[in-house]
Amino acid sequence: MEEYGKLYLIPTRLGDNPPLEVLPISIKKIIENLDDYIVENEKTARRFIKRVTPSKSQPSLRIKVLNKYTTDEERSTFLDPCLKGISVGLLSEAGCPAIADPGAQIVSQAHEKNIRVIPLVGPSSILLALMASGMNGQNFAFNGYLPIDKAERKSKLKSLERLSSEQDQSQIFIETPYRNNKLLQDLIVALHPTTKLCIACDITLPTEYIKTMPVKEWKQYKGDLHKRPAIFIIKKD
């Protein structure tokens, strides 16, 4: 039987800094040897690949796009090269594939087809924020996006705050960057003044900002989070 190709999970940088400042050289070696990729955005993926390996032939790349418009039928064929012995790279738009990322569907599919999955080392904004927060790294939950409706959001925040206290669990969530300032105001209103809040934005970039303090102290914050990729973490003692 012909040996299957592998599925490499390739992390990318979290911003527009030089890739090899935050990625290990092993990423470069893998990209040099792969021509088949599954990505969220073809244009940014090609630009990233060119930044990592400038000499690589762009016309030789075979790229499949995985986003909200991808049909189940299309997705079911994305790993066909692996079945023919050709390895494929799953490339995240930012950070690690399959973590708060649609790539998880492809990874699941790979396991069903007995294709070996190889995760590569790279930055995860979620883990980097948790590391730098000073909050419980032994027990934590990532909750994705909060509800947009104001009443539902307040209820969810109260629920997460209560859970963090009852289970000694750090609660992590994100927001669309252009809504960050509004979310901060909602947090200040909805949460108990002594609940700890960490905001970590622009992680690994020159403008990186990471700060943990009680909610009541965030009332004095004069910075601007608008359109800055951010991670929010809360913990109530």
Beta strands, then each sheet from edge to edge (+ up, - down):
strand 1: 7-10
strand 2: 36-39
strand 3: 62-65
strand 4: 88-91
strand 5: 117-119
strand 6: 140-145
strand 7: 170-174
strand 8: 196-201
strand 9: 209-214
strand 10: 230-235
sheet 1: 3+ 2+ 4+ 1+ 5+
sheet 2: 6+ 7+ 10- 8+ 9-
end
